[in-house]
Amino acid sequence: MMKRPLSAAAIAMSCMVALGTTAAHADLLDDIIKAKKIRVATDLAIPPSGMMDANLKPTGSDVETAQLLAKDLGIELEFVQTTGATRIPNVQTNKADIIISTLSVTPERAKVIDFTKAYAALQSVVGCLKSVEAKGWEDLKGKTIAVSRGTTQDTELSNMKDRNLTLARFDDDATMVTAAVSGQADCVATSATIVNQIGVKNPARTFEPKVAHPYLRPCHRRTQG
């Protein structure tokens, strides 16, 4: 059975160009147009990129990008809510056509999905409570760092064996943030924007970026498929 082609889109115009450059890309675009709907995998638990508003409707910059894409194609938009661990599997198993979400570019991921040019960038950091004294990796020894399972932060910190870091893995960013807000974790490895959101949810536990390092790649928001 032929593998369903995966394609990429940054904005509507580049989507059509990218999908039209090869027969494989054209096949997926044809499928989307025939269905009159595009299914977009988006994490709706990472404000301000993706979140639910007071009326439980998707909102955020990733959501607006998806809406502009569907509008330009003249088709219906369906959001497929995802987490860090399920973003790529969603397109591999045909649950979604493309991904519009925070997703770092790595050689391993590039083997199974195509990336567009980034339309935004997020700094990946280790953030801790303001009261935590941490200026480098040595200061993080003995501290538990919360990560979202399947993210670049999870992979990269797990590979830093020489740093002797202790990780606590959570299924998604929302539960990781809840752990930080509730006092279960004093450090998290994620984007700087999510670090800043912790103090918004609980002013008594304000977090701030402590350590940034080349091991933690900048996280580019892209569309993938």
Phi and psi in degrees as a GROMACS rama.xvg file:
@    title "Ramachandran Plot"
@    xaxis  label "Phi"
@    yaxis  label "Psi"
@TYPE xy
-70.7683  136.116  MET-2
-68.0543  133.201  LYS-3
-66.3776  128.243  ARG-4
-66.6947  146.077  PRO-5
-108.132  142.271  LEU-6
-136.524  175.136  SER-7
-133.625  155.243  ALA-8
-149.907  134.102  ALA-9
-100.32  -55.0889  ALA-10
-136.197  174.579  ILE-11
-56.2648  -46.0052  ALA-12
-65.0914  -47.561  MET-13
-68.285  -26.4117  SER-14
-60.3074  -47.9757  CYS-15
-66.6112  -37.3828  MET-16
-66.7632  -46.065  VAL-17
-64.5397  -41.9578  ALA-18
-72.3927  -22.9727  LEU-19
-93.3726  -1.65429  GLY-20
-78.7465  -23.5667  THR-21
-135.244  160.218  THR-22
-62.1645  -37.0803  ALA-23
-62.3739  -47.2457  ALA-24
-62.9153  -40.1207  HIS-25
-63.4518  -36.9354  ALA-26
-59.345  -45.1659  ASP-27
-67.6048  -41.7146  LEU-28
-61.9034  -40.5254  LEU-29
-60.736  -43.2273  ASP-30
-60.6296  -42.337  ASP-31
-65.6667  -45.5946  ILE-32
-65.2123  -41.6818  ILE-33
-63.259  -38.5096  LYS-34
-74.8227  -15.9135  ALA-35
57.7379  30.6448  LYS-36
-156.948  141.258  LYS-37
-117.753  129.131  ILE-38
-98.5491  117.243  ARG-39
-114.585  120.794  VAL-40
-81.039  119.319  ALA-41
-139.649  135.364  THR-42
-82.3769  117.602  ASP-43
-101.868  26.8647  LEU-44
-128.952  25.5261  ALA-45
-131.413  71.7381  ILE-46
-62.7212  147.15  PRO-47
-90.6286  6.87548  PRO-48
-71.1402  -48.485  SER-49
-146.282  133.624  GLY-50
-166.218  175.736  MET-51
-109.091  136.604  MET-52
-84.8245  -172.316  ASP-53
-62.8118  -23.4977  ALA-54
-97.1132  13.9122  ASN-55
60.9602  34.36  LEU-56
-107.104  141.88  LYS-57
-60.2857  139.528  PRO-58
-151.109  170.368  THR-59
118.388  170.314  GLY-60
-64.8161  -37.5035  SER-61
-66.547  -38.8982  ASP-62
-63.7151  -43.6567  VAL-63
-65.185  -36.3217  GLU-64
-63.0397  -43.5839  THR-65
-64.2128  -39.5842  ALA-66
-64.9846  -40.2453  GLN-67
-65.7087  -38.6465  LEU-68
-62.9276  -48.4082  LEU-69
-64.5864  -38.9795  ALA-70
-63.4473  -42.6636  LYS-71
-67.0049  -33.4372  ASP-72
-81.3798  -14.7312  LEU-73
72.3482  35.0614  GLY-74
-131.563  168.849  ILE-75
-72.9044  148.852  GLU-76
-111.449  129.893  LEU-77
-123.633  123.565  GLU-78
-87.2319  133.584  PHE-79
-109.054  103.476  VAL-80
-65.7718  134.42  GLN-81
-135.574  170.442  THR-82
-123.095  177.637  THR-83
-56.926  -38.3891  GLY-84
-78.761  -20.7262  ALA-85
-107.925  1.9856  THR-86
-58.8862  -56.1162  ARG-87
-71.8965  -43.4022  ILE-88
-56.3898  -29.6773  PRO-89
-61.2394  -38.9611  ASN-90
-82.7929  -29.0939  VAL-91
-68.1994  -30.7337  GLN-92
-102.389  13.5873  THR-93
64.8987  26.4955  ASN-94
-84.7879  -19.2087  LYS-95
-144.624  154.938  ALA-96
-86.4462  -43.5068  ASP-97
-141.047  169.091  ILE-98
-115.037  130.192  ILE-99
-125.632  98.9668  ILE-100
-167.815  170.764  SER-101
-67.8018  125.69  THR-102
-159.423  112.234  LEU-103
-69.0449  147.714  SER-104
-88.0469  121.007  VAL-105
-131.972  154.018  THR-106
-57.6018  -36.0349  PRO-107
-65.4128  -43.5891  GLU-108
-69.0329  -33.587  ARG-109
-66.6771  -15.1778  ALA-110
-75.0502  -22.1501  LYS-111
-119.234  -16.1212  VAL-112
-136.919  158.875  ILE-113
-97.4384  142.394  ASP-114
-108.803  144.513  PHE-115
-92.4489  -179.553  THR-116
-67.6205  142.678  LYS-117
-67.4702  144.611  ALA-118
-110.317  -1.50676  TYR-119
-163.948  164.289  ALA-120
-136.998  141.358  ALA-121
-123.635  135.91  LEU-122
-80.8536  127.232  GLN-123
-91.1034  126.953  SER-124
-143.096  168.387  VAL-125
-102.238  119.974  VAL-126
-111.725  145.174  GLY-127
-136.964  170.455  CYS-128
-52.8368  145.584  LEU-129
-55.7183  -33.4921  LYS-130
-73.2041  -13.6303  SER-131
-78.5814  126.178  VAL-132
-86.8095  104.817  GLU-133
-149.51  111.809  ALA-134
-114.644  -8.36905  LYS-135
-158.992  176.657  GLY-136
-61.8575  -33.7997  TRP-137
-60.7777  -33.0519  GLU-138
-73.2095  -13.04  ASP-139
-92.7906  -5.51646  LEU-140
-62.3962  134.753  LYS-141
86.3014  -7.61167  GLY-142
-102.218  141.468  LYS-143
-86.7627  126.718  THR-144
-108.569  122.396  ILE-145
-82.3765  136.329  ALA-146
-134.718  156.8  VAL-147
-90.1333  127.842  SER-148
-57.7329  133.763  ARG-149
85.2772  1.52476  GLY-150
-88.0541  168.856  THR-151
-60.6087  -37.9189  THR-152
-60.8332  -41.878  GLN-153
-59.8651  -48.6199  ASP-154
-65.272  -49.3324  THR-155
-65.7866  -44.3266  GLU-156
-69.6937  -31.7551  LEU-157
-65.148  -31.9063  SER-158
-81.6408  -9.18751  ASN-159
-87.5861  63.645  MET-160
-59.9621  -34.0751  LYS-161
-71.3563  -12.0948  ASP-162
-88.6927  -13.4773  ARG-163
54.5343  48.9335  ASN-164
-89.3429  148.509  LEU-165
-108.669  122.737  THR-166
-111.37  144  LEU-167
-119.176  117.235  ALA-168
-96.2697  134.66  ARG-169
-120.416  154.854  PHE-170
-67.5523  -26.7164  ASP-171
-156.812  175.106  ASP-172
-65.4611  -35.2504  ASP-173
-61.5113  -45.9308  ALA-174
-71.7599  -30.8633  THR-175
-64.9266  -44.9087  MET-176
-64.0053  -40.2595  VAL-177
-60.076  -39.0568  THR-178
-62.8313  -40.7228  ALA-179
-69.8819  -42.1659  ALA-180
-63.8811  -38.7757  VAL-181
-85.6502  -6.62088  SER-182
97.1026  6.17144  GLY-183
-75.8292  -21.8339  GLN-184
-140.423  136.622  ALA-185
-102.37  -7.11943  ASP-186
-139.752  145.764  CYS-187
-137.992  149.9  VAL-188
-113.362  112.288  ALA-189
-167.098  -162.301  THR-190
-80.7735  155.278  SER-191
-61.7737  -32.6559  ALA-192
-66.1229  -39.6543  THR-193
-69.5565  -37.6988  ILE-194
-55.7279  -43.7835  VAL-195
-68.3846  -26.8593  ASN-196
-70.1922  -23.0265  GLN-197
-62.7697  -44.9139  ILE-198
-67.1704  -27.4693  GLY-199
-66.1439  -40.3608  VAL-200
-74.6237  -30.8437  LYS-201
-146.655  92.823  ASN-202
-56.7256  -21.193  PRO-203
-76.0555  -12.9935  ALA-204
-129.246  68.7894  ARG-205
-79.1793  125.662  THR-206
-101.625  157.002  PHE-207
-145.445  151.437  GLU-208
-60.1143  133.453  PRO-209
-114.153  -45.2241  LYS-210
-135.005  125.698  VAL-211
-120.07  146.477  ALA-212
-155.477  150.797  HIS-213
-56.3524  -24.7208  PRO-214
-61.6907  -32.0392  TYR-215
-94.8852  102.633  LEU-216
-68.548  149.064  ARG-217
-57.5708  137.976  PRO-218
-99.1571  111.947  CYS-219
-93.5735  132.147  HIS-220
-82.1121  121.927  ARG-221
-138.621  170.693  ARG-222
-106.507  138.775  THR-223
-133.746  162.789  GLN-224
